[in-house]
Amino acid sequence: MSEIVNTDYLQCLLKSWSVKSAESQSWLNQLRAQAIDRVSTQKLPTRRDEEWRFTDISPLARLPYQSSQPQYDLQLHDIEHLFLDEAKNRLVFIDGHYSPQLSTITDDKALVIGNLPEFLSAEGSILQSHLGQYAQFDDNVFTALNTAFLRDGALIHVPKNILIAEPIHLLFIATQNEVTSYPRCLLIGETGSQVTIIEDYVALQQAAYITNSVTEISLAASAHASHIRIQRESTQAFHLANCAVSLAHASNYQSVSISLGSQISRYNLDVRLTDEAAECVIDGLTLISDRQLADTHTCIDHLKPNGTSHQQHKCIVDDAAHAVFNGKIIVRPHAQRTNSSQSSRNLLLSRAAQIDTKPQLEIFADDVKCAHGATVGQLDPEEIFYLESRGLSEMAARNLLTYAFGAEIISRIPVTSLKRQLEQTVLNQTQSK
């Protein structure tokens, strides 16, 4: 481990930090203060840290990007092309700040949805019991920074036995250059509830900035949540994200994560199956080119018996890009009769492309069914030859096979309009140059 160093980036943020005093928000101010205290004793990770040995974020350390400030000049017609037809509820955040005039919330009495600070009084005790309880910041400087600078955030609270049929769109739009934004999401699913959320990160222009996001999801007994996460930010940006999920008895969490943008991106997903019969299905796709670096770290932690988890992650890497996947499955001593599988499949489209993959199993129980595997390779010459024999050119055959490789993950997204958008994006990006 390298010694603690306060870089220009951390020093800049530490100097700019302040708390707005409000008696009704005292517990939240205390949470922020605890987080900034942790930041002051931590450092930015380097390649000498085991969890970051394939991902060099040293360029970020030299960037004095202060926290973003609210901007109000965007109009509805500027972002309408980003909307999804199926989503009746949409929360829009511009550089991490909530925009009520661009958001749409239907008059649904069964759902608590909106900007987190608006519910500090009515939902105060519930928020206090969930916010900051799953995404721990003791040893994660980026989660600590997000919590310290927490102001606005997306709150979704689905009451007991309520089914929300339409997906909820959380749209995070980057517009400013050389700033840091702190998107925050909290999803609380009560017993027997069901919901689909789309966490969507986009940029309106190519710019250099930092997005540091944190999402926390808590599902009570028999609750179901489908979580689609799309990262398609500027290819000059840094995207650093942490998502923590807690699953109670017989709850079900399904996740599809698509990573397309950013110069350097890192996504940490931690899922804890805290009670019996919990279940999760986690799928991911990374599609990068040029000199992009995309790092995905996941941890699925089985704490109790009869849990089920299935994971498939794919990477398509072109030019001199570099993809990293580290997937860990932990089966605790009391988590007997766990059924878990993990697959990492990776496709190299050029000689300079690079992939580092590390699937891991840590099993401390003896009555389990667990498997994992990883493949790294290029397109199969026999498959190319087969398509050529059916009349396709070599380039068309390569394009079709590459598209099909990525489209398998996208096909699992249960939102038709978003699925079509992403299929077109993959089709465009997988065309041979």
BALO-391064 format. One record per atom (N, C-alpha, C): residue in one letter; x, y, z. Coordinates in steps of 0.001 Angstrom, whole numbers, plus 500000, padded with zeros to 6 digits. Each point is the difference from the previous one (the first is absolute). Layout:
N
aXYZ/...
END
This chain:
433
m500842498799500000/m499158501201500000/m500878501253500000/s499636500973499207/s500756501238499978/s499605500865501187/e500874500916500368/e499723500859501141/e498912501010499651/i499427500570501050/i498906500939499804/i500542501296499401/v499422500402498901/v500390501234499330/v498745500783499651/n499929501248500403/n498888500858499589/n500363500656498680/t499392499569498944/t500300500506498669/t499349501358499790/d500314500617498861/d499378501281499661/d498486499870499989/y499507498895499450/y498556499803499894/y499363499933501387/l500537499181500884/l499432499871501339/l500148501291500794/q501152500649499885/q500201501262500719/q498985501037499565/c499754500060498710/c499037500967499466/c498608499748500559/l499584498740500052/l498670499674500497/l499891500210501510/l501058499649500737/l499977500192501443/l499844501489500358/k500665500861499249/k499917501435500270/k498626500569499660/s499336499396499016/s498716500552499553/s498814499458500783/w500225499008500879/w498885499341500689/w499401500910501068/s498689499979500105/s499293500730501054/s498662499328500237/v499422500224501173/v498689499453500349/v499015501141500171/k498843499886499372/k498932500968500205/k499264499648501288/s499991500900500932/s499386499709501295/s498482500006499888/a499397498955500547/a498528499897500064/a499670498997501085/e499245500440500979/e499735499144501154/e499311498702499594/s499088500068499040/s499250498811499602/s500856499003499246/q501213500425499585/q500851499112499233/q501244499601500789/s499934500073501325/s501196499805500808/s500623498630499769/w499181498958499869/w500578498670499791/w500709499909498651/l499456500699498996/l500629499998498689/l501302500795500022/n500006501124500730/n501235500764500147/n501074499180500708/q499594499223500983/q500954499140500699/q500562498932499062/l499146499459499139/l500458499010499030/l501014500631499045/r499703501202499523/r500940500698499125/r501331500260500709/a499913500438501256/a501220500309500753/a500848498745500226/q499349498891500305/q500742498740500160/q500699499624498706/a499316500226498872/a500580499640498708/a501211500865499672/i499907501310500226/i501144500858499680/i501170499722500928/d499714499591501225/d501082499591500898/d500743498799499445/r499261499070499397/r500636498824499408/r500815500382498767/v499494500950499221/v500751500448498835/v501354500552500409/s500034500750501100/s501238500645500428/s501070499000500422/t499595498746500277/t500980498987500410/t500270498976498900/q499375500180498847/q500166499039498925/q500795500601498845/k500199499209498991/k500751500402498819/k499283499502498767/l500347500545498870/l499530499414498753/l500730498689499772/p499313498974499538/p500671498709499763/p500997500098498853/t501036499176500098/t501007499914498947/t500112498551499546/r500809499750498995/r500165498640499491/r500745499114500985/r500535500565501066/r500601499178501055/r498953499417500942/d498758500500499903/d498901499403500761/d499420498844499191/e499837498863500633/e499614498772499298/e498719500170499195/e499004500676500565/e498720500153499320/e500065500967498818/w501123500682499837/w500134500981498924/w501237499734499145/r500560498818500056/r501297499781499369/r499958500035498477/f498822499860499408/f499877500089498546/f499472501364499535/t499666500865500943/t499330501258499660/t500770501186500564/d500585500764499125/d500799501154500385/d499142501260499906/i499673500585501163/i499204501233500006/i500864501194500397/s501304499878499853/s500890501109500371/s499691501295499243/p499497499952498741/p499646501276499354/p498957500795500787/l499100499303500691/l498966500675500782/l500599500778501165/a501088499479500589/a500573500601501205/a500482501422499770/r500282500342498772/r500544501320499699/r498919500998499554/l498745499596500074/l498914500851499502/l499323500750501152/p500088501324500046/p499355500768501079/p498533500271499689/y499220498936499840/y498596500141499612/y499120500114501242/q499517501194500270/q499134500209501147/q498586499488499709/s499197499986501051/s498617499535499875/s499223500885499038/s499147499395499191/s499208500742499015/s498983500892500700/q499582501047499293/q498967500915500490/q498751499848499131/p498829500271500552/p498758499833499222/p499973500888498764/q499484499430498907/q499807500739498759/q498515499903499618/y499441501105499512/y498559500028499744/y499661500385498563/d500983499923499098/d499747500490498645/d499527498925499031/l499983498736500411/l499505498949499120/l498482500065499897/q499503499769498797/q498556499960499756/q499578498572499646/l498700499771500082/l499480498656499759/l500388499488498613/h499935500863498994/h500302499549498641/h501475499620499817/d500865500449500922/d501422499656499910/d500261498538500357/i499113499399500777/i500274498650500496/i498902498993499671/e498983500419499239/e498883499100499696/e500454498727499299/h501088500083499232/h500477498814499287/h500538498939500945/l500196500347501262/l500506499049500993/l498877499294500756/f498762500432499813/f498881499442500748/f499624498614499466/l499357499221500850/l499536498655499646/l498476499974500004/d499426499459498952/d498544500004499847/d499288499305501155/e500592498942500515/e499315499181501006/e500014500623501399/a500890500969500223/a500197500532501351/a499060501174500274/k499005499782500842/k499096501074500388/k500604500869501100/n500866499399500808/n500703500740501048/n501450500182499576/r500439501259499992/r501370500300499583/r500575501069500920/l501150499701500606/l500725500972500807/l501250500402499232/v500179501310499787/v501125500500499217/v500941500772500917/f501275499683499896/f501040500680500775/f501032500555499022/i500286501296500123/i500979500662499138/i501275500203500813/d501064499325499604/d501276500054500722/d499801499675501476/g499121499038500276/g499754499547501362/g498931500765500752/h499450501078499418/h499005500832500674/h498618499754499403/y499011499850500881/y498648499669499570/y499374501142499213/s499323499646498910/s499323500977499163/s498507499689499978/p499199500642500859/p498557499688500046/p499273500369498717/q500453501050499304/q499311500410498785/q500211499035498845/l501050499187500049/l500262499015498955/l499530498604500393/s499588499843501238/s499562498691500502/s498493499855499840/t499550498751500012/t498563499704499927/t499665498957501049/i499092500352500909/i499547499071501034/i498492499893499911/t499491498819499725/t498560499799499894/t499368500037501383/d498746500279500039/d499272500100501270/d499630498594500477/d501028499284500432/d499802498618500443/d500160499951501516/k498908499901500705/k500037500028501460/k500695498773500591/a500174498974499183/a500581498767500516/a501521500020500032/l500606501069499463/l501450500014499847/l500583501285500565/v501071499862500772/v500746501158500478/v501190500184499068/i500024501098499267/i501045500230499008/i500296501486499895/g501276500337499893/g500366501401499839/g501410500255500464/n500297501280500247/n501319500414500449/n500140499747501491/l501041499361500397/l500165499527501374/l499788501078501062/p500572501204499864/p499809501003501067/p498551500367500268/e499123499827499012/e498589500348500183/e499291499078500984/f500616498859500312/f499347498998500853/f500686499846501352/l500900500927500347/l500740499871501254/l499092500102501218/s498870500678499870/s499061500088501125/s499015498836499991/a499297499829498882/a498958498967499938/a500575498588500068/e501175499788499422/e500593498665499942/e501298499934500803/g500175500918500925/g501276500142500695/g500511498729500653/s499137499317500766/s500452498803500718/s500353498877499035/i499247499879498902/i500295498968499004/i501310500313499293/l500182501257499618/l501241500383499330/l501206499772500900/q499871500341501249/q501120499836500916/q500396498538500166/s499004499104499905/s500290498571500175/s500573499349498741/h499960500724498869/h500498499419498748/h501159500781499383/l499923501320500009/l500999500800499299/l501376499854500645/g500967499604499211/g501359499818500500/g500221498727500791/q499005499099500012/q500122498776500788/q500521498818499186/y499976500090498696/y500400498874499145/y501292500295499240/a500128501209499484/a501235500405499325/a500935500575501058/q500896499171500493/q500876500385501093/q501139500882499487/f500365501017500788/f501051500904499553/f501265499949500853/d500073499049500937/d501192499933500854/d501269499747499195/d499911499165498969/d501177499649499219/d499805500299498518/n499092500894499682/n499739500343498605/n499937501521499888/v501059500589499479/v500101501453499980/v498942500626499095/f499599499310498928/f499017500582499087/f498596499976500601/t499650498930500712/t498723499981500719/t499992501045501106/a501132500157500669/a500098501023501051/a499812501399499419/l500619500282498861/l499837501308499363/l498555500241499583/n499377498986499406/n498609500154499584/n499107500304501194/t500224499308501111/t499183500209501194/t500278501369500618/a501253500416500002/a500346501300500566/a499350501147499233/f499914499867498673/f499432501058499163/f498548499715499616/l499354499112500729/l498625499617499687/l499064501189500211/r499309500372498945/r498963501036500073/r498703499432499409/d499908499997498688/d498831499424499346/d500202498502499785/g498904499317499728/g500082498571499741/g498643499451499599/a500013498892499273/a498758499356499568/a499525499051501093/l498783500208500460/l499393499118500998/l498802499289499382/i499994498673500119/i498855499188499594/i499683499068501158/h498793500140500532/h499558499156501111/h498687499331499588/v500064498682499790/v498829499253499548/v499386499289501208/p498772500357500379/p499376499409501198/p499699498507499834/k499554499425501065/k499732498564500086/k498966499553498965/n500352498937499279/n499114499326499036/n499545500894498845/i500768501032499705/i499659500896498888/i500825499607498774/l499319499843498871/l500646499690498730/l499999501259499135/i501180500460499628/i500148501145499099/i500289499436498612/a499020500085499130/a500100499331498700/a500966500703499059/e499974501342499985/e500847500739499061/e501380500244500603/p501041499977499172/p501344500264500525/p500147501447500444/i500894500228500944/i500317501334500501/i501368500394499453/h500054501152499338/h501220500438499321/h500719501039500864/l501217499676500421/l500862500928500722/l501058500476499017/l499873501237499549/l500830500520498919/l501002501007500561/f501288499647499911/f501077500844500502/f500770500557498799/i499920501321499816/i500547500642498813/i501195500865500386/a501111499796499319/a501199500812500228/a500059501115498970/t500180501239500474/t500058501147499097/t501229500876500221/q500576499966501208/q501072500926500335/q501377499373499796/n500957500837499697/n501382499567499802/n500810500223501277/e500875499056500307/e500959500116501100/e499313500207501351/v499002499175500283/v499335499981501303/v499850498547500439/t499655499823501283/t499649498689500529/t498537500018500425/s499238499000499578/s498601499884500424/s499827498729500818/y498971500012500860/y499805498915500965/y498565499460499935/p499645499275498958/p498662499396499952/p499806498992501139/r498796499989500552/r499686499063501088/r498619499415499753/c499849498691500200/c498710499316499833/c499749499124501214/l498756499981500435/l499581499105501079/l498673499365499611/l499996498671499898/l498789499228499708/l499676499136501201/i498789500164500508/i499516499199501127/i498778499233499521/g500099498690499937/g498881499164499609/g499458499246501199/e498780500342500398/e499406499324501163/e499543498584499623/t499532499268500979/t499609498595499829/t499005499822498848/g500337499093499096/g499100499660498913/g499897501031498895/s500806501034500011/s499927501047498974/s500750499580498742/q499767500754498922/q500657499700498727/q500187501295499210/v501216500206499445/v500287501249499299/v501150499778499024/t500034500823498939/t501110500024499051/t500546501423499957/i501311500155500197/i500611501325499917/i501107499985498946/i500119501130499311/i501043500186498985/i500891501138500472/e501233499691500297/e500990500978500458/e500877500342498789/d499833501213499474/d500503500341498669/d500934501213500087/y501268499796499619/y501001501072500054/y500386500395498580/v499768501271499654/v500246500471498638/v500718501358500049/a500548500392498857/a500629501310499860/a499448500678498752/l499815501303500079/l499504500740498848/l501114500466499084/q501247499910500480/q501130500388499173/q501252499292500501/q501026499997499158/q501281499442500417/q500687501002500923/a500238499593501237/a500625500880500984/a500733499154501034/a500941500629500686/a500741499333501069/a499347500350501337/y499573499003500742/y499365500193501296/y500059498681500753/i499524500009501231/i499997498795500833/i498583499754500498/t499506498804499806/t498742499557500601/t500326498979501082/n499555500286501221/n500233499106501133/n498637499636500577/s499481498834499617/s498624499642500354/s499959498877501027/v498929500008500803/v499743498941500978/v498524499643499939/t499717498705499920/t498626499494500012/t499862498974501112/e498932500117500787/e499700499026501047/e498614499427499756/i499905498673500096/i498736499298499754/i499740499042501148/s498822500117500594/s499592499114501081/s498681499340499628/l500010498678499902/l498788499255499673/l499594499149501199/a498770500229500480/a499465499217501115/a499529498633499497/a499409499219500877/a499606498628499672/a499083499971498778/s500334499132499047/s499200499744498796/s499867501218499081/a500815501008500191/a499996501146499092/a500796499675498748/h499622500628498883/h500668499782498714/h500415501359499427/a501222500068499492/a500457501219499343/a500829499642498783/s499711500690498905/s500810499891498792/s500752501319499855/h501312499925499897/h500859501183500017/h500824500023498722/i499682500954499122/i500758500154498755/i500883501226500147/r501283499815499794/r500955501106500178/r500763500228498699/i499906501224499465/i500630500334498725/i501002501128500235/q501243499769499613/q501041501027500119/q500485500327498596/r499587501171499491/r500378500420498653/r500436501470500032/e500964500259500848/e500466501367500217/e501051500403498968/s500498501228500140/s501039500511499118/s501244499118500070/t500634499786498867/t501214499176499978/t501212500750500534/q499806501229500482/q501056500731500698/q499792499996501510/a498919499391500455/a499602500092501408/a500564498845500824/f499934500178501329/f500258498938500961/f498655499622500634/h499717498711500069/h498747499526500592/h500347498985501085/l499686500352501254/l500337499166501157/l498701499720500746/a499620498727500074/a498661499675500502/a500056498844500982/n499139500090501014/n499842498930500983/n498515499716500184/c499649498721499965/c498617499576500225/c500003498886501037/a499184500161501048/a499900499008501066/a498551499546500121/v499800498677500022/v498658499410500000/v499868499053501187/s498892500121500729/s499715499108501124/s498705499246499722/l500075498655500028/l498854499163499651/l499531499207501223/a498712500147500311/a499402499273501120/a499408498680499510/h499223499348500849/h499480498664499731/h499195499949498696/a500396499086499106/a499280499727498755/a499858501225499105/s500826501007500188/s499967501160499099/s500761499677498726/n499775500820498967/n500580499725498683/n500520501291499391/y501274499991499622/y500644501167499392/y500574499597498654/q499579500724498954/q500509499731498660/q500653501264499467/s501230499867499534/s500781501154499588/s500572499796498606/v499899501057499173/v500698500042498715/v500782501303499974/s501316499907499851/s500857501177499996/s500726500086498667/i499888501163499346/i500631500226498700/i500982501159500139/s501265499769499644/s501034501030500094/s500539500303498611/l499774501247499546/l500394500402498651/l500949501190499989/g499805500946500913/g500713501261499935/g501129500122501003/s500505501235500149/s501050500401500929/s501394499616499508/q500929500879500331/q501414499693499769/q500451498903500948/i499668500169501287/i500274498987501018/i498726499820500811/s499549498765500136/s498807499731500812/s500276498836500940/r499357500062501158/r500084498923500986/r498616499839500618/y499490498761499994/y498695499699500583/y500163498871500999/n499697500297501268/n500003498993501058/n498552499632500338/l499668498730499890/l498664499510500355/l500144498948501096/d499415500286501165/d500052499080501142/d498584499582500355/v499731498700499915/v498675499455500292/v500121499050501183/r499224500261501043/r500008499152501198/r498653499302500126/l500025498674499959/l498804499190500197/l499926499682501487/t499256500842500747/t500069499986501458/t499049499001500659/d499110499375499205/d499044499060500589/d499769498837499031/e499272499018500436/e499801498777499214/e499227500271498708/a500316499177498992/a499261499956498731/a500062501300499212/a500942500880500311/a500169501210499181/a500618499623498658/e499753500849499009/e500409499642498640/e500446501247499248/c501060499862499193/c500415501109499147/c500508499467498667/v499761500795498949/v500510499716498663/v500682501276499526/i501280499915499703/i500792501180499664/i500645499803498634/d499653500877499073/d500572499956498654/d500686501320499705/g501097499934499243/g500723501219499685/g500632499941498626/l500122501169499372/l500657500122498701/l500867501247500002/t501266499837499630/t500924501109499790/t500369500033498529/l499821501169499373/l500320500167498584/l500818501276499865/i501318499857499753/i500893501154499999/i500987499916498838/s500594501155499676/s500953500069498892/s500994501128500277/d500784500365498969/d501031501034500128/d500911499655501190/r500125500897500972/r500855499750501171/r499175500024501299/q498735499621499900/q499155499959501196/q500453498897500955/l499718500222501283/l500223498984501026/l498708499841500793/a499476498780500056/a498758499727500730/a500228498844500956/d499747500236501279/d500268499028501065/d498684499689500716/t499666498733500080/t498806499550500722/t500416499039501102/h499647500327501225/h500250499127501153/h498653499640500630/t499741498713500183/t498758499576500646/t500309499045501146/c499142500028501005/c500093499050501108/c498592499558500365/i499741498697499914/i498711499418500389/i500256499178501260/d499393500419501101/d500305499429501315/d498781499231500525/h500109498681500004/h498938499123500524/h500220499794501498/l499056500521500802/l500143499873501447/l499104498928500609/k498900499630499289/k499039499053500572/k499676498894498990/p499350498903500447/p499776498835499128/p499040500277498841/n500081499107499009/n499056499933498881/n500002501253499125/g501110500676499942/g500111501167499140/g500386499604498578/t499634500849499063/t500298499742498590/t500566501265499362/s501084499826499242/s500546501144499260/s500573499506498676/h499733500776498955/h500527499693498671/h500536501289499395/q501188499928499447/q500636501186499445/q500656499690498666/q499785500894499033/q500723499932498737/q500468501400499637/h501300500116499743/h500559501293499621/h500786499837498708/k499758500924499053/k500680499953498711/k500729501312499743/c501145499901499338/c500759501172499587/c500331499888498511/i499810501108499284/i500433500119498608/i500980501166499953/v501243499719499635/v501062500992500115/v500696500154498651/d500070501251499533/d500602500293498705/d501142500999500176/d500796500177498935/d501109500950499963/d500971499713501156/a500373501045500760/a500920499822501127/a499273500125501340/a498728499678500011/a499216500086501227/a500343498856500949/h499587500176501264/h500350499040501053/h498777499782500886/a499537498773500092/a498868499643500859/a500480499130501154/v499377500196501150/v500328499227501206/v498699499458500575/f500007498723500355/f498868499412500721/f500532499178501159/n499509500309501202/n500334499229501194/n498690499649500689/g499631498732499961/g498742499561500585/g500236499004501124/k499526500330501184/k500210499145501172/k498657499490500511/i499946498704500268/i498837499388500649/i500466499411501324/i499342500395501090/i500334499500501338/i498823499182500521/v500286498795500458/v498982499157500624/v500417499783501450/r499284500613500921/r500337499957501422/r499711498618500600/p500551499719501181/p499850498652500593/p498558499543500182/h499076500908500275/h498606499604500236/h499152500053498732/a500609500316498876/a499240500141498755/a499966498673499232/q499505498965500656/q499898498692499354/q498947500031498890/r500158499079499068/r499088499834498856/r499939501265499134/t501133500691499919/t500125501139499087/t500197499488498578/n499346500657499060/n500165499685498576/n500496501270499304/s501246499973499521/s500592501213499450/s500848499687498774/s499929500866499002/s500818499834498802/s500467501369499519/q501167500004499361/q500582501248499504/q500740499728498701/s499779500871499017/s500640499837498695/s500550501339499540/s501255499998499573/s500642501189499433/s500444499662498587/r499380500645499000/r500330499731498597/r500463501300499351/n501114499928499309/n500657501222499542/n500475499850498564/l499807501084499225/l500299499984498579/l500979501124499666/l501143499633499442/l501020500950499567/l499857500236498502/l499888501265499603/l499814500325498589/l501266500528499341/s501054500203500781/s501264500471499432/s501161499414500790/r501182500055499420/r501186499459500673/r500406500842501204/a499675501286499980/a500392500881501102/a498992500010501144/a498822499435499786/a498984499960501052/a500447499100501140/q499511500321501221/q500443499263501183/q498832499737500929/i499975498799500557/i498978499625500977/i500665499272501155/d499670500418501218/d500408499281501209/d498739499525500698/t499849498705500148/t498796499447500627/t500388499072501135/k499249500076501088/k500321499216501188/k498719499585500716/p499357498918499566/p498865499464500763/p500504499253501237/q499303500155501122/q500460499397501249/q498846499339500750/l500300498883500622/l499071499334500914/l500669499834501352/e499317500428501061/e500458499751501370/e498883499256500721/i500185498701500179/i498930499131500507/i500385499480501379/f499143500260500996/f500245499551501368/f498895499061500482/a499202499474499064/a498954499023500309/a500214498791499107/d499480498842500426/d500301498770499246/d498844499488499145/d498788500470500241/d498843499535499225/d499570501116499049/v500765500185498932/v499741501096499069/v500187499510498566/k499477500795499067/k500200499762498578/k500481501307499387/c501302500085499739/c500603501237499526/c500920499723498813/a500009500931499062/a500857499854498822/a500378501380499490/h501166500091499395/h500397501256499353/h500938499682498846/g500138500968499092/g500860499795498853/g500249501304499274/a501090500041499225/a500363501194499252/a500611499607498666/t499672500760498963/t500598499799498681/t500411501359499439/v501135500019499324/v500476501189499301/v500464499550498620/g499503500633498967/g500412499581498662/g499507500949498925/q500241499608498779/q499545500758498848/q498831499267499346/l499484500550498937/l498893499352499299/l500447498638499460/d499089499048500036/d500295498638499566/d500104499948498471/p501149499599499442/p500147499931498539/p498991499070499340/e499620498924500696/e499026499074499423/e498631500649499870/e499631500821500992/e498713500692499913/e500022501038498877/i501121500681499847/i500131500957498891/i499891499275498659/f500691498861499887/f499961499225498759/f498582499522499697/y499268499575501049/y498634499522499803/y499120501111499410/l500113501206500557/l499187501107499493/l500435500406498599/e501297499925499724/e500476500303498645/e499437498998498996/s499890498746500437/s499451498972499115/s498521500212499714/r499358500847500816/r498590500331499771/r499839501318499245/g501112500521499482/g499927501160499131/g500412501325500599/l500373500034501301/l500431501252500616/l501477500261499721/s500369501264499914/s501413500337499902/s500675499761501352/e501322499979500010/e500710499788501267/e499690501110500989/m499969501253499507/m499706501122500900/m498595499890500561/a499026499670499157/a498616499864500466/a499876498867501008/a500726498909499770/a499978498872500928/a500560500406501356/r501114500735499996/r500601500451501252/r499063500945500744/n499407500919499264/n499078500944500625/n498810499290500635/l499454499041499294/l498830499274500497/l500329499205501259/l501137499320500006/l500385499196501164/l500292500888501211/t500661501135499764/t500304500911501102/t498718500586500586/y499086500396499129/y498723500540500458/y499226498961500814/a499954498778499514/a499257498943500694/a500598499718501379/f501328500106500098/f500677499760501278/f499502500984501062/g499889501278499639/g499547501002500959/g498499500045500172/a499266499743498919/a498541500117500044/a499366498976500937/e500697498924500302/e499452498996500915/e499702500608501373/i500890500864500476/i499777500647501296/i498894501042499895/i500029500800498950/i498998501057499837/i498594499430499864/s499882498819499429/s498679499389499817/s499299499728501326/r500728500020501104/r499417499727501316/r499426501245500673/i500117501138499338/i499420501234500538/i498496499996499733/p499160500151501030/p498548499874499820/p499302501295499595/v500724500923499354/v499426501271499568/v500262500126498503/t498954499888499201/t500151499854498552/t500732501171499357/s499603501230500309/s500620501152499342/s501475500118500349/l500360499740501250/l501404500047500404/l500788498880499340/k499390498834499924/k500659498866499351/k500333500333498545/r499072500627499300/r500225500345498598/r501112501039499861/q500000500993500891/q501064501009499982/q501371499350500141/l500114499120500966/l501299499384500291/l500407499019498914/e499043499289499439/e500326499100498889/e500571500788498824/q499424501172499728/q500527500834498916/q501389500516500336/t500208500362501273/t501332500458500432/t501041498917499821/v499676498789500418/v500936498885499837/v500243499729498530/l498949500055499195/l500147499756498566/l500936501035499374/n499838501262500409/n500849501059499464/n501464499837500429/q500209499646501251/q501357499937500541/q500739498726499603/t499275498986499578/t500671498742499640/t500233499865498503/q499738501061499234/q500292499962498579/q501517500073499792/s500541499163499152/s501432500015499721/s500375501322499338/k501148500511500404/k500465501270499452/k500561499820498614/
END
